[in-house]
Amino acid sequence: MEFTRVDRWLWSVRLAKTRSEAATACRGGHVRVNDRPAKPATNISAGDTVRVRMHERTRIVEVTNVIQKRVGAPQAQTCYVDHSPPPPPRGALPVFARDRGAGRPTKRDRRMLDQLGVLRPPGS
Protein backbone atom coordinates (compact mmCIF):
# COMPACT_ATOMS: atom_id res chain seq x y z
CA MET A 1 0.00 0.00 0.00
CA GLU A 2 1.51 3.32 -1.06
CA PHE A 3 -0.81 5.92 0.47
CA THR A 4 -3.95 6.34 2.59
CA ARG A 5 -6.15 9.06 4.06
CA VAL A 6 -4.69 10.88 7.05
CA ASP A 7 -7.83 10.45 9.19
CA ARG A 8 -7.85 6.71 8.58
CA TRP A 9 -4.13 6.42 9.33
CA LEU A 10 -4.40 8.40 12.59
CA TRP A 11 -7.15 6.03 13.74
CA SER A 12 -5.27 2.93 12.53
CA VAL A 13 -2.09 3.72 14.47
CA ARG A 14 -4.11 4.66 17.57
CA LEU A 15 -3.25 8.36 17.72
CA ALA A 16 -7.02 9.02 17.66
CA LYS A 17 -9.62 6.98 19.51
CA THR A 18 -12.13 7.08 16.65
CA ARG A 19 -11.94 7.88 12.98
CA SER A 20 -14.53 10.63 13.41
CA GLU A 21 -12.34 12.19 16.12
CA ALA A 22 -9.41 12.18 13.67
CA ALA A 23 -11.57 13.74 10.94
CA THR A 24 -12.83 16.41 13.35
CA ALA A 25 -9.24 17.26 14.30
CA CYS A 26 -8.38 17.63 10.61
CA ARG A 27 -11.37 19.88 9.95
CA GLY A 28 -10.48 21.96 13.01
CA GLY A 29 -6.97 22.64 11.73
CA HIS A 30 -5.22 20.49 14.33
CA VAL A 31 -3.50 18.19 11.83
CA ARG A 32 -0.65 19.19 9.52
CA VAL A 33 1.10 16.97 6.97
CA ASN A 34 4.56 18.16 5.95
CA ASP A 35 3.80 21.54 7.58
CA ARG A 36 0.63 22.06 5.51
CA PRO A 37 -2.91 22.00 6.92
CA ALA A 38 -4.55 18.64 6.21
CA LYS A 39 -8.14 17.79 5.40
CA PRO A 40 -9.42 14.32 6.38
CA ALA A 41 -8.95 13.06 2.81
CA THR A 42 -5.33 14.23 2.50
CA ASN A 43 -3.18 11.33 1.30
CA ILE A 44 -0.08 10.41 3.26
CA SER A 45 2.71 8.03 2.39
CA ALA A 46 5.86 6.70 4.02
CA GLY A 47 8.31 9.47 4.85
CA ASP A 48 5.67 12.16 5.54
CA THR A 49 5.70 14.11 8.80
CA VAL A 50 2.36 14.42 10.60
CA ARG A 51 1.80 16.96 13.39
CA VAL A 52 -1.35 16.31 15.47
CA ARG A 53 -2.79 18.38 18.34
CA MET A 54 -5.12 16.13 20.37
CA HIS A 55 -6.03 15.91 24.03
CA GLU A 56 -3.96 19.00 24.98
CA ARG A 57 -0.78 17.46 23.53
CA THR A 58 1.09 17.93 20.27
CA ARG A 59 2.39 14.77 18.63
CA ILE A 60 4.95 14.93 15.82
CA VAL A 61 5.35 11.61 14.03
CA GLU A 62 7.11 10.43 10.90
CA VAL A 63 5.20 7.85 8.85
CA THR A 64 7.21 4.66 8.30
CA ASN A 65 4.42 2.26 7.34
CA VAL A 66 1.04 3.02 5.78
CA ILE A 67 -1.85 0.92 7.06
CA GLN A 68 -5.61 1.26 6.65
CA LYS A 69 -6.97 -1.16 9.23
CA ARG A 70 -6.68 -0.77 12.98
CA VAL A 71 -4.05 -3.05 14.47
CA GLY A 72 -2.81 -3.86 17.96
CA ALA A 73 -0.86 -1.25 19.89
CA PRO A 74 2.58 -2.96 19.59
CA GLN A 75 2.19 -3.28 15.82
CA ALA A 76 0.79 0.26 15.50
CA GLN A 77 3.89 1.74 17.15
CA THR A 78 6.06 0.27 14.38
CA CYS A 79 4.18 2.35 11.78
CA TYR A 80 5.65 5.67 12.92
CA VAL A 81 8.67 7.26 14.56
CA ASP A 82 7.68 9.61 17.37
CA HIS A 83 9.52 12.97 17.41
CA SER A 84 7.15 14.55 19.97
CA PRO A 85 8.45 16.66 22.82
CA PRO A 86 8.00 14.99 26.20
CA PRO A 87 4.76 15.85 28.02
CA PRO A 88 5.05 18.39 30.83
CA PRO A 89 5.35 16.86 34.30
CA ARG A 90 2.10 16.58 36.21
CA GLY A 91 3.30 18.65 39.15
CA ALA A 92 4.37 21.61 36.97
CA LEU A 93 1.21 23.61 37.64
CA PRO A 94 1.00 25.80 40.75
CA VAL A 95 -1.00 24.23 43.54
CA PHE A 96 -3.65 26.01 45.52
CA ALA A 97 -4.71 23.73 48.35
CA ARG A 98 -7.51 24.22 50.83
CA ASP A 99 -8.24 22.19 53.90
CA ARG A 100 -10.80 19.47 53.34
CA GLY A 101 -14.06 20.38 55.03
CA ALA A 102 -13.11 24.05 55.32
CA GLY A 103 -16.47 25.00 53.89
CA ARG A 104 -17.29 27.19 50.99
CA PRO A 105 -14.35 29.08 49.41
CA THR A 106 -14.10 32.76 50.22
CA LYS A 107 -14.21 35.39 47.50
CA ARG A 108 -10.41 35.61 47.65
CA ASP A 109 -10.10 31.83 47.31
CA ARG A 110 -12.44 31.81 44.30
CA ARG A 111 -10.39 34.53 42.61
CA MET A 112 -7.21 32.54 43.15
CA LEU A 113 -8.85 29.41 41.73
CA ASP A 114 -10.04 31.35 38.69
CA GLN A 115 -6.58 32.84 38.20
CA LEU A 116 -4.99 29.40 38.26
CA GLY A 117 -7.60 28.05 35.85
CA VAL A 118 -8.89 25.42 38.24
CA LEU A 119 -12.35 24.21 37.36
CA ARG A 120 -14.72 24.69 40.22
CA PRO A 121 -17.73 22.47 40.89
CA PRO A 122 -21.09 24.20 40.44
CA GLY A 123 -22.27 26.19 43.44
CA SER A 124 -18.86 26.98 44.90
N, CA and C atoms as an extended XYZ file, in Angstrom:
372
Properties=species:S:1:pos:R:3:atomname:S:1:resname:S:1:resid:I:1 pbc="F F F"
N         0.846       -1.169        0.000 N   MET     1
C         0.000        0.000        0.000 CA  MET     1
C         0.896        1.238        0.000 C   MET     1
N         0.641        2.164       -0.893 N   GLU     2
C         1.509        3.324       -1.065 CA  GLU     2
C         1.032        4.543       -0.290 C   GLU     2
N        -0.287        4.745       -0.218 N   PHE     3
C        -0.810        5.922        0.475 CA  PHE     3
C        -2.180        5.618        1.049 C   PHE     3
N        -2.618        6.463        1.985 N   THR     4
C        -3.947        6.343        2.591 CA  THR     4
C        -4.366        7.706        3.113 C   THR     4
N        -5.625        7.810        3.499 N   ARG     5
C        -6.146        9.065        4.061 CA  ARG     5
C        -5.552        9.304        5.445 C   ARG     5
N        -5.311       10.556        5.766 N   VAL     6
C        -4.689       10.876        7.047 CA  VAL     6
C        -5.618       10.553        8.216 C   VAL     6
N        -6.926       10.763        8.079 N   ASP     7
C        -7.827       10.451        9.191 CA  ASP     7
C        -7.863        8.949        9.461 C   ASP     7
N        -7.846        8.159        8.423 N   ARG     8
C        -7.851        6.709        8.580 CA  ARG     8
C        -6.541        6.232        9.206 C   ARG     8
N        -5.423        6.825        8.795 N   TRP     9
C        -4.127        6.419        9.333 CA  TRP     9
C        -4.008        6.781       10.811 C   TRP     9
N        -4.461        7.986       11.186 N   LEU    10
C        -4.401        8.398       12.594 CA  LEU    10
C        -5.186        7.439       13.485 C   LEU    10
N        -6.334        6.991       12.991 N   TRP    11
C        -7.149        6.026       13.736 CA  TRP    11
C        -6.474        4.657       13.757 C   TRP    11
N        -5.888        4.253       12.635 N   SER    12
C        -5.269        2.932       12.527 CA  SER    12
C        -4.080        2.762       13.456 C   SER    12
N        -3.282        3.826       13.620 N   VAL    13
C        -2.091        3.716       14.473 CA  VAL    13
C        -2.371        4.171       15.897 C   VAL    13
N        -3.640        4.372       16.214 N   ARG    14
C        -4.107        4.659       17.573 CA  ARG    14
C        -3.660        6.006       18.120 C   ARG    14
N        -3.474        7.000       17.252 N   LEU    15
C        -3.246        8.359       17.723 CA  LEU    15
C        -4.582        9.055       17.992 C   LEU    15
N        -5.663        8.530       17.410 N   ALA    16
C        -7.017        9.022       17.658 CA  ALA    16
C        -7.868        7.833       18.083 C   ALA    16
N        -8.788        8.075       19.015 N   LYS    17
C        -9.624        6.975       19.509 CA  LYS    17
C       -10.626        6.505       18.466 C   LYS    17
N       -11.174        7.434       17.691 N   THR    18
C       -12.131        7.082       16.650 CA  THR    18
C       -11.747        7.779       15.355 C   THR    18
N       -12.244        7.249       14.265 N   ARG    19
C       -11.943        7.883       12.984 CA  ARG    19
C       -12.643        9.226       12.878 C   ARG    19
N       -13.828        9.338       13.450 N   SER    20
C       -14.526       10.627       13.411 CA  SER    20
C       -13.785       11.667       14.235 C   SER    20
N       -13.147       11.258       15.330 N   GLU    21
C       -12.340       12.193       16.119 CA  GLU    21
C       -11.145       12.680       15.294 C   GLU    21
N       -10.532       11.787       14.523 N   ALA    22
C        -9.414       12.176       13.668 CA  ALA    22
C        -9.876       13.131       12.573 C   ALA    22
N       -11.043       12.864       11.981 N   ALA    23
C       -11.568       13.742       10.936 CA  ALA    23
C       -11.931       15.113       11.503 C   ALA    23
N       -12.484       15.142       12.706 N   THR    24
C       -12.825       16.411       13.345 CA  THR    24
C       -11.567       17.223       13.634 C   THR    24
N       -10.504       16.560       14.061 N   ALA    25
C        -9.243       17.259       14.304 CA  ALA    25
C        -8.690       17.845       13.004 C   ALA    25
N        -8.834       17.112       11.909 N   CYS    26
C        -8.381       17.627       10.609 CA  CYS    26
C        -9.193       18.851       10.200 C   CYS    26
N       -10.507       18.752       10.322 N   ARG    27
C       -11.366       19.875        9.948 CA  ARG    27
C       -11.129       21.088       10.836 C   ARG    27
N       -10.726       20.864       12.077 N   GLY    28
C       -10.478       21.959       13.009 CA  GLY    28
C        -9.103       22.587       12.855 C   GLY    28
N        -8.290       22.076       11.947 N   GLY    29
C        -6.970       22.640       11.725 CA  GLY    29
C        -5.916       22.153       12.688 C   GLY    29
N        -6.156       21.014       13.351 N   HIS    30
C        -5.216       20.493       14.335 CA  HIS    30
C        -4.266       19.446       13.766 C   HIS    30
N        -4.359       19.185       12.461 N   VAL    31
C        -3.495       18.193       11.829 CA  VAL    31
C        -2.768       18.860       10.666 C   VAL    31
N        -1.453       18.661       10.609 N   ARG    32
C        -0.645       19.188        9.520 CA  ARG    32
C         0.203       18.046        8.965 C   ARG    32
N         0.269       17.958        7.639 N   VAL    33
C         1.095       16.966        6.972 CA  VAL    33
C         2.174       17.725        6.213 C   VAL    33
N         3.420       17.453        6.542 N   ASN    34
C         4.558       18.156        5.947 CA  ASN    34
C         4.402       19.667        6.064 C   ASN    34
N         3.985       20.118        7.246 N   ASP    35
C         3.799       21.545        7.576 CA  ASP    35
C         2.749       22.237        6.717 C   ASP    35
N         1.784       21.488        6.230 N   ARG    36
C         0.632       22.060        5.512 CA  ARG    36
C        -0.633       21.578        6.188 C   ARG    36
N        -1.648       22.446        6.320 N   PRO    37
C        -2.914       22.005        6.918 CA  PRO    37
C        -3.491       20.827        6.131 C   PRO    37
N        -4.042       19.863        6.842 N   ALA    38
C        -4.547       18.644        6.209 CA  ALA    38
C        -6.046       18.511        6.403 C   ALA    38
N        -6.732       18.172        5.330 N   LYS    39
C        -8.140       17.792        5.397 CA  LYS    39
C        -8.192       16.292        5.681 C   LYS    39
N        -9.346       15.765        6.076 N   PRO    40
C        -9.416       14.323        6.377 CA  PRO    40
C        -9.008       13.437        5.198 C   PRO    40
N        -9.242       13.880        3.979 N   ALA    41
C        -8.949       13.056        2.808 CA  ALA    41
C        -7.539       13.267        2.265 C   ALA    41
N        -6.700       14.018        2.948 N   THR    42
C        -5.327       14.229        2.497 CA  THR    42
C        -4.583       12.898        2.508 C   THR    42
N        -3.928       12.582        1.398 N   ASN    43
C        -3.178       11.335        1.303 CA  ASN    43
C        -1.815       11.483        1.960 C   ASN    43
N        -1.417       10.447        2.685 N   ILE    44
C        -0.081       10.407        3.264 CA  ILE    44
C         0.607        9.140        2.793 C   ILE    44
N         1.926        9.195        2.770 N   SER    45
C         2.711        8.028        2.387 CA  SER    45
C         3.919        7.942        3.305 C   SER    45
N         4.680        6.891        3.174 N   ALA    46
C         5.856        6.696        4.021 CA  ALA    46
C         6.820        7.856        3.818 C   ALA    46
N         7.370        8.356        4.916 N   GLY    47
C         8.307        9.471        4.855 CA  GLY    47
C         7.683       10.817        5.186 C   GLY    47
N         6.349       10.905        5.210 N   ASP    48
C         5.671       12.158        5.537 CA  ASP    48
C         5.763       12.421        7.039 C   ASP    48
N         5.723       13.703        7.399 N   THR    49
C         5.702       14.107        8.797 CA  THR    49
C         4.306       14.600        9.134 C   THR    49
N         3.716       14.052       10.193 N   VAL    50
C         2.362       14.418       10.605 CA  VAL    50
C         2.446       15.052       11.984 C   VAL    50
N         1.860       16.247       12.114 N   ARG    51
C         1.797       16.959       13.392 CA  ARG    51
C         0.331       16.997       13.809 C   ARG    51
N         0.029       16.439       14.989 N   VAL    52
C        -1.350       16.313       15.468 CA  VAL    52
C        -1.469       16.970       16.839 C   VAL    52
N        -2.498       17.785       17.037 N   ARG    53
C        -2.793       18.382       18.344 CA  ARG    53
C        -4.081       17.752       18.839 C   ARG    53
N        -3.957       16.815       19.795 N   MET    54
C        -5.118       16.133       20.366 CA  MET    54
C        -4.934       15.973       21.854 C   MET    54
N        -6.015       16.127       22.583 N   HIS    55
C        -6.029       15.915       24.030 CA  HIS    55
C        -4.957       16.756       24.733 C   HIS    55
N        -4.880       18.037       24.355 N   GLU    56
C        -3.964       19.004       24.976 CA  GLU    56
C        -2.495       18.617       24.822 C   GLU    56
N        -2.166       17.859       23.770 N   ARG    57
C        -0.782       17.458       23.533 CA  ARG    57
C        -0.496       17.467       22.042 C   ARG    57
N         0.677       17.934       21.668 N   THR    58
C         1.090       17.931       20.271 CA  THR    58
C         1.974       16.727       20.026 C   THR    58
N         1.599       15.939       19.024 N   ARG    59
C         2.386       14.768       18.635 CA  ARG    59
C         2.976       15.034       17.259 C   ARG    59
N         4.265       14.795       17.098 N   ILE    60
C         4.953       14.926       15.818 CA  ILE    60
C         5.493       13.545       15.473 C   ILE    60
N         4.958       12.964       14.399 N   VAL    61
C         5.348       11.609       14.029 CA  VAL    61
C         5.758       11.574       12.563 C   VAL    61
N         6.683       10.675       12.270 N   GLU    62
C         7.115       10.432       10.898 CA  GLU    62
C         6.543        9.086       10.469 C   GLU    62
N         5.855        9.067        9.342 N   VAL    63
C         5.200        7.854        8.852 CA  VAL    63
C         6.258        6.903        8.306 C   VAL    63
N         6.289        5.672        8.825 N   THR    64
C         7.207        4.664        8.302 CA  THR    64
C         6.467        3.554        7.575 C   THR    64
N         5.215        3.323        7.951 N   ASN    65
C         4.422        2.264        7.337 CA  ASN    65
C         2.992        2.765        7.192 C   ASN    65
N         2.418        2.574        6.039 N   VAL    66
C         1.042        3.017        5.782 CA  VAL    66
C         0.111        1.831        5.941 C   VAL    66
N        -0.845        1.967        6.856 N   ILE    67
C        -1.848        0.921        7.059 CA  ILE    67
C        -3.227        1.560        7.003 C   ILE    67
N        -4.253        0.748        6.715 N   GLN    68
C        -5.614        1.259        6.647 CA  GLN    68
C        -6.527        0.637        7.682 C   GLN    68
N        -6.132       -0.493        8.233 N   LYS    69
C        -6.969       -1.160        9.231 CA  LYS    69
C        -6.329       -1.019       10.596 C   LYS    69
N        -7.158       -0.931       11.610 N   ARG    70
C        -6.679       -0.769       12.978 CA  ARG    70
C        -5.997       -2.054       13.425 C   ARG    70
N        -4.830       -1.897       14.027 N   VAL    71
C        -4.051       -3.051       14.471 CA  VAL    71
C        -3.761       -2.895       15.959 C   VAL    71
N        -3.162       -3.901       16.546 N   GLY    72
C        -2.815       -3.861       17.963 CA  GLY    72
C        -1.788       -2.772       18.254 C   GLY    72
N        -1.732       -2.346       19.494 N   ALA    73
C        -0.857       -1.250       19.889 CA  ALA    73
C         0.622       -1.534       19.602 C   ALA    73
N         1.154       -2.729       19.900 N   PRO    74
C         2.580       -2.957       19.590 CA  PRO    74
C         2.877       -2.851       18.094 C   PRO    74
N         1.980       -3.362       17.270 N   GLN    75
C         2.193       -3.285       15.823 CA  GLN    75
C         1.976       -1.861       15.314 C   GLN    75
N         1.059       -1.115       15.924 N   ALA    76
C         0.792        0.258       15.503 CA  ALA    76
C         1.996        1.153       15.762 C   ALA    76
N         2.734        0.906       16.835 N   GLN    77
C         3.890        1.736       17.145 CA  GLN    77
C         5.030        1.545       16.159 C   GLN    77
N         5.022        0.472       15.392 N   THR    78
C         6.056        0.270       14.379 CA  THR    78
C         5.755        1.036       13.097 C   THR    78
N         4.582        1.645       13.003 N   CYS    79
C         4.182        2.354       11.784 CA  CYS    79
C         4.616        3.814       11.778 C   CYS    79
N         5.199        4.285       12.871 N   TYR    80
C         5.653        5.675       12.917 CA  TYR    80
C         6.833        5.815       13.865 C   TYR    80
N         7.582        6.893       13.657 N   VAL    81
C         8.672        7.263       14.557 CA  VAL    81
C         8.219        8.527       15.260 C   VAL    81
N         8.201        8.491       16.586 N   ASP    82
C         7.678        9.611       17.372 CA  ASP    82
C         8.790       10.624       17.651 C   ASP    82
N         8.588       11.870       17.174 N   HIS    83
C         9.524       12.965       17.415 CA  HIS    83
C         8.895       14.004       18.340 C   HIS    83
N         7.886       13.628       19.111 N   SER    84
C         7.149       14.552       19.968 CA  SER    84
C         7.997       14.993       21.148 C   SER    84
N         7.789       16.249       21.587 N   PRO    85
C         8.453       16.658       22.822 CA  PRO    85
C         7.818       15.922       23.994 C   PRO    85
N         8.573       15.712       25.067 N   PRO    86
C         7.996       14.993       26.200 CA  PRO    86
C         6.867       15.798       26.834 C   PRO    86
N         5.862       15.114       27.388 N   PRO    87
C         4.759       15.847       28.023 CA  PRO    87
C         5.251       16.561       29.273 C   PRO    87
N         4.616       17.683       29.630 N   PRO    88
C         5.051       18.390       30.832 CA  PRO    88
C         4.765       17.540       32.067 C   PRO    88
N         5.603       17.650       33.084 N   PRO    89
C         5.352       16.860       34.295 CA  PRO    89
C         4.045       17.270       34.954 C   PRO    89
N         3.413       16.322       35.608 N   ARG    90
C         2.101       16.578       36.206 CA  ARG    90
C         2.151       17.635       37.297 C   ARG    90
N         3.207       17.717       38.047 N   GLY    91
C         3.303       18.650       39.151 CA  GLY    91
C         3.797       20.030       38.730 C   GLY    91
N         3.818       20.342       37.440 N   ALA    92
C         4.370       21.608       36.967 CA  ALA    92
C         3.434       22.787       37.230 C   ALA    92
N         2.158       22.531       37.419 N   LEU    93
C         1.212       23.613       37.644 CA  LEU    93
C         1.251       24.060       39.101 C   LEU    93
N         1.032       25.351       39.360 N   PRO    94
C         1.004       25.796       40.753 CA  PRO    94
C        -0.178       25.166       41.479 C   PRO    94
N         0.022       24.910       42.752 N   VAL    95
C        -1.001       24.226       43.540 CA  VAL    95
C        -1.611       25.208       44.528 C   VAL    95
N        -2.916       25.219       44.552 N   PHE    96
C        -3.653       26.014       45.523 CA  PHE    96
C        -4.472       25.022       46.324 C   PHE    96
N        -4.050       24.755       47.546 N   ALA    97
C        -4.711       23.732       48.347 CA  ALA    97
C        -5.514       24.372       49.472 C   ALA    97
N        -6.663       23.793       49.710 N   ARG    98
C        -7.511       24.216       50.834 CA  ARG    98
C        -7.719       23.006       51.717 C   ARG    98
N        -7.974       23.271       52.973 N   ASP    99
C        -8.240       22.185       53.901 CA  ASP    99
C        -9.569       21.525       53.551 C   ASP    99
N        -9.570       20.211       53.616 N   ARG   100
C       -10.802       19.468       53.338 CA  ARG   100
C       -11.806       19.769       54.451 C   ARG   100
N       -13.014       20.082       54.067 N   GLY   101
C       -14.057       20.376       55.031 CA  GLY   101
C       -13.996       21.802       55.555 C   GLY   101
N       -13.254       22.662       54.870 N   ALA   102
C       -13.113       24.049       55.317 CA  ALA   102
C       -14.334       24.879       54.939 C   ALA   102
N       -15.273       24.260       54.269 N   GLY   103
C       -16.468       24.999       53.887 CA  GLY   103
C       -16.334       25.633       52.518 C   GLY   103
N       -17.230       26.540       52.282 N   ARG   104
C       -17.287       27.187       50.986 CA  ARG   104
C       -16.084       28.130       50.814 C   ARG   104
N       -15.489       28.185       49.605 N   PRO   105
C       -14.350       29.076       49.407 CA  PRO   105
C       -14.756       30.546       49.571 C   PRO   105
N       -13.838       31.327       50.087 N   THR   106
C       -14.102       32.758       50.215 CA  THR   106
C       -13.965       33.406       48.844 C   THR   106
N       -14.318       34.666       48.763 N   LYS   107
C       -14.210       35.391       47.504 CA  LYS   107
C       -12.750       35.422       47.042 C   LYS   107
N       -11.833       35.597       47.982 N   ARG   108
C       -10.407       35.615       47.654 CA  ARG   108
C        -9.973       34.250       47.114 C   ARG   108
N       -10.437       33.172       47.767 N   ASP   109
C       -10.104       31.827       47.308 CA  ASP   109
C       -10.631       31.577       45.902 C   ASP   109
N       -11.858       32.000       45.628 N   ARG   110
C       -12.445       31.808       44.297 CA  ARG   110
C       -11.640       32.553       43.240 C   ARG   110
N       -11.203       33.765       43.561 N   ARG   111
C       -10.394       34.533       42.607 CA  ARG   111
C        -9.069       33.836       42.326 C   ARG   111
N        -8.463       33.269       43.349 N   MET   112
C        -7.212       32.542       43.151 CA  MET   112
C        -7.432       31.292       42.301 C   MET   112
N        -8.526       30.587       42.533 N   LEU   113
C        -8.853       29.406       41.728 CA  LEU   113
C        -9.086       29.790       40.274 C   LEU   113
N        -9.797       30.889       40.055 N   ASP   114
C       -10.041       31.348       38.686 CA  ASP   114
C        -8.746       31.762       38.011 C   ASP   114
N        -7.857       32.404       38.759 N   GLN   115
C        -6.579       32.841       38.198 CA  GLN   115
C        -5.718       31.665       37.800 C   GLN   115
N        -5.760       30.596       38.564 N   LEU   116
C        -4.987       29.401       38.261 CA  LEU   116
C        -5.642       28.542       37.179 C   LEU   116
N        -6.896       28.827       36.860 N   GLY   117
C        -7.601       28.050       35.846 CA  GLY   117
C        -8.158       26.752       36.356 C   GLY   117
N        -8.354       26.644       37.647 N   VAL   118
C        -8.892       25.424       38.239 CA  VAL   118
C       -10.395       25.422       38.036 C   VAL   118
N       -10.905       24.313       37.537 N   LEU   119
C       -12.354       24.206       37.356 CA  LEU   119
C       -13.018       24.001       38.704 C   LEU   119
N       -13.998       24.792       38.961 N   ARG   120
C       -14.718       24.693       40.220 CA  ARG   120
C       -16.005       23.905       40.009 C   ARG   120
N       -16.415       23.137       40.999 N   PRO   121
C       -17.729       22.467       40.894 CA  PRO   121
C       -18.826       23.511       40.982 C   PRO   121
N       -19.982       23.241       40.389 N   PRO   122
C       -21.093       24.204       40.442 CA  PRO   122
C       -21.497       24.513       41.881 C   PRO   122
N       -21.790       25.774       42.126 N   GLY   123
C       -22.267       26.186       43.442 CA  GLY   123
C       -21.176       26.590       44.401 C   GLY   123
N       -19.920       26.570       43.963 N   SER   124
C       -18.862       26.977       44.896 CA  SER   124
C       -18.320       28.327       44.549 C   SER   124
